[in-house]
Amino acid sequence: MKKFLLSLALVAMATPAWAVTVANWASNPIVSGDKTYTLNSSSGLADPNVDVAVVDNGLVHSLNLSGLSTTSSNFSLNFTVAINSGTNVIDKTRVSQNDVLGNTTAGSITDTTGGGTFQDNLAGTAVGPTNTHSAGTTSVTFDVNSYGVDGSNFLSNITFDVLQAAPPAVPEPSTFALAGLAVVGLVIARRRAR
């Protein structure tokens, strides 16, 4: 029995996920891995059955909004994902949604950075395109507005994926110094050759 409980504890630690309600998220930003998820605003998601879970999968971080079958009208959600440590940057984002009844419930999902804005209109069960962000992006804001939601036409979940990448290599000062010495050497060699 002890071994069984120990193995359960290890599995729980190996797959970190923090599920909260939208109300809890409003007062406490979610920190997972090197990301902070800050809720800016929401409407229509007050039901305590609506869960917000964040999972750190290495270079892919996901926020999953589930339990949406309890919402009987349209909802909106605006949140920011920011890198709070490390050297990686946000390279791409992707959004997917699942309509459990296969209806035409649709959502307009916009993710914005200083380097560009992407708007994806998703219908039914759909995965949005992978949007590539500008170099050096360290935060992304998602703005979600659903439409067509009522008591008989609803989503089960929406997942927001943030894909990280290592930033472009920046030459160190010593590299510039070596390049400068090489240029000086070429100039001297050319003058001696004359």
N, C-alpha and C positions, 0 to 999 in steps of 0.2 A: 504494500500500500504506500509506503514511504517513497519507494522508487517511482511509482505512478505519479504521486503528487509532485515529486521533484522534476519529472519529465514534463508535466504540465506547466510548471513554473518556467522551465527553460524555453518551451515553445512560446509562452506568453512574452518573454523577454526578447525572443528572436524576431518577433513580428510586432514592433511597436506601433500602436494605433491609439489615438485618443479620441473617444467619442463624447461629444457634449451636445447640449441643446443650443438652439440659436440664442436663447436668453442668456445662457452661461457664456457663450462666445462673445456676446456684446460687452460684457464686463471684464473678460479676460482673454486677451489675444492668445491664439494657439501657437505654441512653439514646438516644432518638430524638426529634428536634425539641425540643419543650419538655416531653417526658414521660420519666419514669423507670419502668421495669417491674422490680419486685423480686419474685423467686420466694420465697415463704414456705415452701412444702412441696410435695412430689410423691411419688407412688409408682406403680410400673408403667410408668414412662417412661424407664427407664435405657438403652434401646437407642440406640446412637449414630446410627441411621438416623432417629430422631425429631428433626425440625428445628423450631426456634423462629425465626420471622422477624417482624420488626417493620417496618412501613412507615408513613412520615409522608406523608399526602396532604392537607396543609393543615389544615383543621378536622376531618378524620377521621383518626384513628390506628388502625391495625389490628395485632393480634398474631395470627399464623397458626401453628397447631400442625399440622405435616404429617408424613407418614411413619408414621402410626399403624397402618398395616397390619402393622407388625412386632410390635405388642403382641398377645399371645395371651390376655390376661386383663384384668380390669377395671383401671382406673387412676384416679388422682385428681391434681388440680392446684389449687394455691392461690397466687394472685399479686395484687400490688397495682400499680395504675397511678396515678401521682401527677404533677401538674403541677409542674415544677421551676423555671419561669421564665415571664415574661409575665403578662398580666392576664386571659387567657381562663379560663373555668371549664368543668367537665364538665357538659354539658347532658343528653346521652342516651347509652345504651349498647345494644348489640345483639349477639347471638351467633348464629352459624350453624354447621351441621355437615353433612358430606357422607359418607354411607354408600355406598361404591363398589358394593356388591352390592345395594343397595336393600332390605336386610333391616331388621329392627325394632330394630337397635342404638339404644339410647337413652342420653341423658345428662341428669343433673340439674345445672343450672348456676345458681348463685346469685351475684348481685352485690349488694354491700352498701356503704352509706355511712352517715354519721351521720344522714342524713335519711330513710333507708328501706331496705328489703330487697326484692329482686325475685327470684323463683324461676321459672325456665323449664325445663320438661321437654321435651326435644327427642327426636324419634324419626326414624330413617332419615335422609333428606336433608331438612333443615328449616331455616328461618330463624326465630329467635325474635322476639318482639315488640320494638318499640323502647321501652325503659324510660326515663322522664323522671325525672331526679334533682332534688333540692331545690336552691334557689338557693344559689350560693356553693360548690358541691361542687368540691373540688380533688383528691380521690382516690377511687378505687373499688377494692374487692377482689372478685375473681372466685374462686368456689369451685366446682370441677368434680368431679363423681363420675359415672363411667360405670357402666353395668350392661348385662348381656347380651352382653358382649364375650368372644369365645373365638376359637379359631383359624380358624373359618369365618365369623364374624360380626364385622365390624370397621369402624371409621371410616377414612376417608382423611385428613380434616383437620377442624379446628375453628377458626373465625375469631371473634375478639373485636374489636368495633368500639367506639371511644370517640369521641363527637361533641362538639366544643367549641362554645362560644358566648361572645360578649362579655358580661361581667358587667353587671347593671343599673347605669345611671348614678347616681352618688352626687353630690348637689349640693355644690358647693364652698363653703367658708366665705363667699366674697364674695357668693354667691347668697343665703345666709341673711341677710347684712348688708343687702343691698338690700331683701329682704322685710321686715326689721325697720324700715328707714327708711320703707317704704311704709305700714306700720301706724301709725307715729308721725305721718306726714303726714295720714293719715285722721282720727286722733284730734284733731289740732290743727285741721283743717278743720271738723270737727264742732263743736268748742267755739266757734270763731269764728262759726259759723252761728247759734248760739243767741242 
